[in-house]
Amino acid sequence: MKIAVKNLQNKEVGQMDLDDAVFAAPVRKDVLLQMVNYQLAKRRAGTHKVKGVSEVSGTGKKPWKQKGTGRARFGSLRAPQFRGGGIIFGPVVRSHATDLPKRVRKLALRTALSVKASEGKLVILDEAVAKAPKTKEMAKALSAFESSSILVIGGSEIDANFDLATRNLPFVDVLPLAGANVYDILRRDTLFLTRDAVTALTERLKTA
């Protein structure tokens, strides 16, 4: 599959072949759902915590004697039915991360790239480089693509001027190649890939 290569002024500067195994894979919504859930669960802090009976402040003295009072027997005022008592089976610090096979994660990324390509929302950039860290100039350049929600995936390193120029633009994200992920690709309307990113992603994903 051939696709035009453009510069930041939205002018065609060449063409590039895209591997169908990576950019024309069948759409698997179930795999995308699994991957998004996997990513969102993994990023959860899991620091929610309540105090149990052994952790709340309070006396350990028995409230009243076991028998003879006509009342129910109690062994501690820190029991959950008392005001200020502990919480039973409440949340504790834990990891929400789940397991997902590497083959499925690679399939999900191929599917996400294929979705953008099939929808015509994939743009190949010659390079993601800015002459100066000017947000106004970058906003003007990106407006030529008529998209208000953009994800740019560059090479192994992002050009410092390009990073600074896009940092304050709303709904514009910039990621290095190592940060390419399904959730960010799907949450933005248009995906921009540099030539280097296309080559590296193809090498990484063309095999199962």
C-alpha positions in Angstrom: 0.0 0.0 0.0 1.4 3.3 -1.1 0.9 6.5 0.8 2.0 10.1 0.3 4.8 11.5 2.5 4.2 15.1 3.5 6.1 17.9 5.2 4.7 20.1 8.0 3.2 22.4 5.5 1.0 19.5 4.2 2.8 19.4 0.9 3.6 16.1 -0.7 7.4 15.4 -0.8 7.4 11.7 -1.8 5.7 8.4 -1.4 6.3 5.4 0.9 5.2 1.8 0.8 3.3 0.5 3.9 3.5 -3.1 4.8 -0.1 -4.6 4.6 0.7 -6.9 7.5 1.0 -3.9 9.8 -1.1 -1.2 8.2 -3.9 -3.3 6.6 -4.7 -5.9 9.2 -8.3 -7.0 9.9 -10.0 -4.8 12.5 -10.4 -6.7 15.8 -12.5 -4.6 18.1 -12.3 -7.3 20.8 -8.5 -7.1 20.8 -8.5 -3.3 20.9 -10.9 -3.4 23.9 -8.6 -5.9 25.7 -5.6 -3.7 25.1 -7.2 -0.5 26.3 -8.4 -2.2 29.4 -4.9 -3.6 30.0 -3.3 -0.2 29.6 -5.8 1.7 31.8 -5.7 -1.0 34.5 -1.9 -0.9 34.5 -1.7 2.8 35.0 -4.0 2.8 38.1 -2.1 3.7 41.2 -4.0 1.3 43.5 -3.2 3.4 46.6 -6.8 3.4 48.0 -6.7 2.1 51.5 -9.0 1.9 54.6 -8.2 0.8 58.1 -9.2 -2.6 59.4 -10.0 -3.6 63.0 -6.4 -4.1 63.8 -5.4 -0.6 62.5 -7.9 1.8 64.0 -7.3 3.7 67.2 -9.2 2.5 70.2 -8.9 0.4 73.4 -8.5 -3.3 73.4 -10.5 -3.6 76.6 -13.6 -5.8 76.5 -16.6 -3.4 76.6 -18.6 -5.5 79.2 -18.5 -8.9 80.6 -19.4 -11.8 78.4 -22.6 -13.0 80.3 -25.2 -11.7 82.6 -25.9 -8.2 81.1 -28.7 -9.2 78.8 -26.9 -7.6 75.9 -25.1 -9.1 73.0 -21.5 -10.2 73.6 -18.7 -7.9 72.3 -15.0 -8.2 72.5 -13.8 -4.9 71.1 -15.1 -1.4 70.5 -13.1 -1.3 67.3 -15.5 -3.7 65.7 -17.1 -2.4 62.4 -20.6 -1.9 63.9 -19.3 0.7 66.3 -18.6 4.4 65.4 -14.9 4.7 64.6 -14.5 1.0 64.2 -12.6 -0.7 61.4 -13.8 -1.4 57.9 -14.3 -5.0 56.9 -13.2 -6.2 53.4 -12.4 -2.6 52.4 -9.9 -1.6 49.6 -6.3 -2.1 50.3 -3.1 -1.1 48.4 -2.8 -3.4 45.4 -1.9 -3.5 41.7 -4.7 -3.5 39.2 -2.5 -4.7 36.4 -3.6 -7.7 34.4 -1.7 -10.1 32.1 -2.0 -9.9 28.3 0.2 -12.0 26.0 2.8 -10.2 24.0 1.3 -11.6 20.8 -2.0 -10.0 21.6 -0.4 -6.7 22.5 1.4 -6.6 19.1 -1.8 -7.6 17.3 -3.6 -4.7 19.0 -1.0 -2.2 17.9 -1.2 -3.5 14.3 -5.0 -3.2 14.5 -4.9 0.4 15.8 -2.5 1.4 13.0 -4.7 -0.3 10.4 -7.8 1.4 11.7 -6.2 4.8 11.2 -4.9 3.9 7.7 -8.3 2.5 6.6 -10.1 5.7 7.9 -7.7 7.9 6.0 -6.5 9.4 9.3 -2.9 8.4 8.9 -0.3 11.0 7.9 3.3 10.2 7.1 5.6 13.0 7.9 9.0 13.4 6.2 10.4 14.5 9.6 9.1 16.0 12.8 11.5 18.9 13.2 10.9 22.6 14.0 13.3 25.4 13.2 12.4 27.2 16.4 10.4 26.4 19.5 7.4 28.6 18.5 4.0 27.4 19.4 2.2 29.9 17.2 4.1 28.8 14.1 3.5 25.2 14.9 -0.2 25.7 15.4 -0.4 27.5 12.0 1.5 24.6 10.3 -0.7 21.9 11.8 -3.9 23.8 11.0 -3.1 22.9 7.3 -4.0 19.3 8.1 -7.5 20.3 9.3 -7.5 18.2 12.4 -7.9 19.4 15.9 -6.8 16.1 17.6 -3.4 14.8 16.7 -0.9 12.3 17.9 2.6 12.5 16.5 4.9 9.6 16.9 8.5 10.4 16.0 11.8 8.5 16.0 13.8 7.2 18.9 14.2 10.8 20.0 12.0 13.8 19.6 13.4 17.0 18.2 13.7 19.5 21.1 12.3 22.4 19.2 9.4 20.4 17.9 8.6 19.1 21.4 8.6 22.6 22.9 6.5 24.0 20.0 3.8 21.5 20.5 3.8 21.2 24.2 1.2 23.9 24.8 -1.1 23.0 21.9 -4.4 21.5 23.2 -5.3 18.0 21.8 -1.8 17.5 20.3 0.4 14.8 21.8 4.0 13.9 20.8 5.5 10.6 21.7 8.9 9.0 20.9 8.9 5.6 19.1 9.2 3.7 22.3 6.0 5.3 23.6 3.7 4.2 20.7 0.6 2.6 22.3 -2.9 1.6 21.4 -4.8 3.9 23.8 -3.1 7.1 22.7 -3.5 6.2 19.0 -7.3 5.6 19.5 -7.9 8.7 21.6 -6.6 11.1 19.0 -8.4 11.6 15.7 -5.4 11.8 13.4 -2.1 9.8 13.7 1.1 11.3 12.4 4.1 9.0 11.9 7.5 10.0 10.7 9.4 7.9 8.1 11.6 6.6 10.8 8.6 5.6 13.0 7.0 3.7 10.1 10.2 1.8 9.4 10.8 0.9 13.0 7.1 -0.1 13.7 7.1 -2.3 10.6 10.2 -4.1 11.7 8.8 -4.6 15.2 5.2 -5.6 14.2 5.5 -7.5 11.0 6.2 -10.8 12.8 3.7 -12.2 15.3 
